[in-house]
Structures are given as C-alpha cells and as structure tokens.
C-alpha cells in the first residue's frame, strides 16, 4: 500500500474515530471537571472572555463534549454561544442540560452551514491538528466570521516539543519547517492524558506556517505562546535566549513555546 493511500485512509479513520470514541470525550469531560469546569490556560480564557459582551455570537469550533462552552454560557447568559463538532457522541454530551444560551450541533468544520458574517468570535482549542483539510477549516471560519471579528486558534506548535530550541529556531530561519501529516494511532487508554493529546493528531502545524496561511486568507494575525514566560524552567544560555525572545518586540520567535495562540482579525 502506498504511503499516500495509507494517509488518506487514516484521515477517514480520524473522522470515524471522533464520531464513535466515547472514551475520548469522557476523558475530556473529566479533565475539565478536575479544573473547575474549564481546563484552558488563563491566557486563552481571558482572551475569550473579552469578547463576551451582551448579544455577541461566539462559536466553539470543535467543541467536543462542550465543557468550555457550557461553562462560558453559564457565566455570560447575555451572550449567544454555539458549539459544533464532528462527533454525535460529543454533541449529545454537550447538549444534555446545557444553558439555554448554548446551542450545539454536529458539523464538519469545513462546511458548518452557518450564514456568512455570522460570528463575532470563533475560538478553536486544540482542534485544527485533527482536521484533514485544515486550510479548508480556516477558509470556512473566515466565511462565517463578521468583518472585524476574531478567530483564535490554540494549537501545539508542531514539532517544537520534540526539538531542542536552537534546532527549532534554525528551522524557522532557514524556512525548513513544514506541516507533517502522519498516521494517527487512535489508541487510547482511559486516564492516559498524554495519548489523549497526541494520538488522534493528523497534522503537526508549525506556528509560522499557520500564521502565513491565515494572512494569505485575509486575516491580520498575531501570535503568542500559552507559556507566560518562555524562560521558565530553563537555565544558562537557553534561558538567556528565551528571556531575549520574550522581551523583544521585533524578534520573530515570541511563539517559540510548545503551544501557540494564533489570533486573526478578519479584514
């Protein structure tokens, strides 16, 4: 079997896995419950909450079992929240007992069915790496976002966790970074959060490639990392480099952390 054919089959299997894997969504629900109902980084949470103004329409793109949207909807009753996911299992879990200002539906992220220019904010938390046509997802998010609206993508910085910092920076300088598409394992043991976070990934998307794709589609983009201080836990030369990165406004690697928040404003 050719590698390309194998990858195409794995991509189809990715959709099937999310549609049918109740363990995946149960683990997500339990993880959020262990963190007071919303297990997202403070920086991500505050960025979403800044858009929670009365009457706003906010979409959770790839909502899973809905914990994040349910939490936000219960705290901001004057905001209209929506959540879509490819999984009927996840959407069923999200819908049961949800606040009245939270609506959930089954949909693929490349064809949501929403009207043009509908949302004020779209956020997507560790989802784009699971989507076969990740650029198609970005195009669809732009279509349903209002002019001047915000798209916020939180994603692991593809490949960064497996590299030493100098190697990661040199790949950016030399333009060697690329999206890696591979065969997910789909193996999941209840309670194994490490596998939960990686075994269903179809792509690894480096942050500067995500940034470039969003700009080409008509977004004004800013990048940051979910780490409050890049130099935390480092020492010696590595710490000095990271401290410099964190302080410089012109240095291009402020997003060199393990996770990235890409924030795009629709032009």
C-alpha positions in Angstrom: 0.0 0.0 0.0 1.4 3.4 -0.9 2.1 5.9 1.8 -0.4 8.4 0.3 -3.2 5.9 0.2 -2.4 4.9 3.8 -2.6 8.5 4.8 -5.9 9.0 3.1 -7.3 6.0 4.9 -6.0 7.3 8.2 -7.7 10.7 7.6 -11.0 9.0 7.0 -10.3 6.9 10.1 -9.8 10.1 12.1 -13.3 11.3 11.4 -14.7 7.8 12.3 -12.6 7.8 15.5 -14.1 11.1 16.7 -17.6 10.1 15.7 -17.5 6.9 17.7 -15.0 7.1 20.5 -16.9 7.8 23.7 -13.8 7.3 25.8 -12.1 10.3 24.2 -15.0 12.7 25.1 -15.5 11.2 28.6 -11.8 11.9 29.3 -12.2 15.5 28.1 -15.3 16.0 30.3 -13.5 14.5 33.4 -10.4 16.7 32.7 -12.5 19.9 32.6 -14.3 18.8 35.8 -10.9 18.5 37.6 -10.2 22.1 36.7 -13.4 23.8 38.0 -15.3 23.2 34.7 -12.9 24.8 32.2 -9.4 23.3 31.6 -7.9 26.0 29.4 -4.9 28.2 30.0 -5.7 31.5 31.8 -4.5 33.5 28.7 -6.9 31.6 26.5 -9.8 32.0 28.9 -9.3 35.7 29.4 -9.0 36.3 25.6 -12.4 34.6 25.1 -14.0 36.4 27.9 -13.0 39.8 26.5 -15.5 39.1 23.7 -18.3 38.0 26.0 -20.4 41.2 25.6 -24.2 41.1 25.6 -25.6 40.0 22.3 -22.3 38.7 20.9 -22.3 35.4 18.9 -19.4 33.1 19.8 -18.6 29.8 18.2 -16.6 26.9 19.8 -15.2 25.2 16.6 -14.6 21.6 17.6 -16.4 21.8 20.9 -16.0 18.1 21.9 -18.3 17.4 24.8 -19.0 21.1 25.4 -17.4 21.8 28.7 -15.8 25.1 27.7 -18.9 26.5 26.0 -21.2 25.3 28.8 -19.0 27.0 31.4 -18.9 30.2 29.5 -22.6 30.2 28.7 -23.5 29.8 32.4 -21.3 32.7 33.3 -22.4 35.0 30.5 -26.1 34.5 30.0 -26.5 37.5 27.7 -24.1 36.0 25.1 -25.1 33.6 22.3 -22.9 30.6 22.3 -22.6 27.9 19.7 -20.6 24.7 19.6 -20.1 22.4 16.6 -18.3 19.1 16.5 -18.0 16.1 14.1 -19.0 13.7 16.8 -22.6 12.9 17.6 -21.4 11.5 20.9 -19.6 14.7 21.9 -22.6 16.9 20.8 -25.0 14.7 22.7 -22.9 15.0 25.9 -22.7 18.8 25.3 -26.4 19.3 24.7 -27.7 17.5 27.8 -28.7 20.1 30.4 -26.9 22.9 28.6 -27.7 26.5 29.4 -30.4 28.0 27.1 -27.9 30.4 25.5 -25.7 27.5 24.3 -26.6 25.6 21.1 -24.7 22.5 19.9 -24.8 20.8 16.6 -23.0 18.1 14.6 -21.0 19.5 11.7 -17.6 19.3 10.0 -15.5 22.4 10.3 -15.0 22.8 6.6 -18.8 23.1 6.0 -20.6 24.4 9.0 -23.9 25.6 7.4 -23.8 28.9 9.2 -24.6 32.1 7.4 -21.9 34.4 6.1 -20.6 37.0 8.5 -22.4 35.5 11.5 -20.0 35.3 14.5 -18.2 38.0 16.5 -15.6 35.4 17.8 -14.6 31.9 16.8 -12.3 30.0 19.1 -10.8 26.6 18.5 -9.0 24.7 21.2 -6.5 22.0 20.1 -8.7 21.0 17.1 -7.1 22.1 13.8 -4.4 19.4 14.1 -7.2 16.8 13.8 -8.8 18.3 10.7 -7.8 16.7 7.4 -8.3 19.9 5.3 -7.0 22.3 7.9 -6.8 25.2 5.4 -10.4 24.5 4.4 -11.3 24.9 8.0 -9.6 28.3 8.1 -11.5 29.4 5.0 -14.8 28.3 6.5 -14.1 30.1 9.7 -13.4 33.3 7.8 -16.6 33.0 5.8 -18.8 32.8 8.9 -16.9 35.4 10.8 -18.0 39.0 10.8 -15.7 41.7 9.2 -13.5 42.8 12.1 -14.4 39.6 14.0 -11.8 37.5 15.7 -10.6 33.9 15.1 -8.5 32.4 17.8 -6.7 29.1 17.2 -4.9 27.4 20.0 -2.6 24.6 18.8 0.5 22.8 19.8 3.5 24.3 18.0 4.0 21.4 15.5 7.2 19.6 16.2 8.5 22.1 18.7 8.2 19.8 21.7 10.5 17.2 20.0 13.2 19.7 19.2 15.9 21.5 21.1 15.4 25.2 21.0 18.4 26.0 18.6 17.1 23.5 16.1 13.6 24.8 16.3 14.8 28.4 15.7 17.1 27.4 12.9 14.3 25.6 11.1 12.3 28.9 11.1 15.3 30.9 10.0 16.1 28.6 7.1 12.5 28.0 6.1 12.7 24.3 6.8 9.6 24.0 8.9 6.7 22.3 7.2 3.4 20.6 8.1 3.9 17.0 8.8 0.9 14.7 8.0 1.1 11.2 9.5 -0.9 8.2 10.5 -2.5 8.7 14.0 -2.6 5.7 16.2 -6.1 6.2 17.6 -5.0 4.2 20.6 -6.5 5.5 23.9 -6.5 4.1 27.4 -8.8 5.7 29.9 -6.8 8.1 32.0 -3.8 8.3 29.6 -3.9 12.1 29.0 -0.7 12.1 27.0 -2.1 9.8 24.5 -5.3 11.8 24.5 -3.5 14.9 23.5 -1.5 13.4 20.6 -2.7 10.0 19.4 -5.5 11.5 17.3 -3.5 14.2 15.5 -3.5 14.1 11.7 -1.1 17.0 11.3 1.7 18.9 13.1 1.4 22.5 12.1 4.3 24.8 12.9 3.1 28.2 14.2 4.7 30.3 11.5 3.0 28.2 8.8 -0.3 28.6 10.5 0.3 32.4 10.7 1.2 32.6 7.0 -1.9 30.6 5.9 -4.2 32.9 8.0 -2.6 36.0 6.5 -3.0 34.7 3.0 -6.7 34.2 3.7 -7.2 37.8 4.8 -6.6 37.9 8.5 -4.4 40.3 10.4 -2.5 37.8 12.7 -0.7 38.0 16.0 1.0 35.0 17.7 1.8 34.4 21.2 2.5 31.3 23.3 0.4 29.9 26.1 3.5 29.9 28.3 3.5 33.0 30.5 7.3 33.2 30.4 9.3 31.3 27.8 12.4 31.1 30.1 10.6 29.4 33.0 12.4 26.1 33.8 15.4 27.0 31.7 19.0 27.8 32.6 22.2 29.1 31.2 22.4 30.1 27.5 18.9 28.7 26.8 17.4 30.9 29.5 19.2 34.0 28.2 17.9 33.4 24.7 14.4 32.8 25.8 14.4 35.9 28.0 15.6 37.9 25.0 12.8 36.5 22.8 10.2 37.3 25.5 11.3 41.0 25.8 11.9 41.8 22.1 9.0 43.3 20.1 10.8 42.7 16.7 12.3 39.2 17.3 10.2 36.8 15.3 10.1 33.9 17.7 7.8 35.0 20.5 5.8 32.0 19.5 8.6 29.5 20.2 6.8 27.9 23.1 5.3 24.4 22.9 1.8 25.8 22.3 0.6 28.7 20.2 -2.3 31.1 20.2 -2.9 32.5 16.7 -5.3 35.4 16.8 -6.6 36.6 13.5 -8.8 39.7 12.8 -10.9 39.4 9.6 -10.0 42.2 7.3 
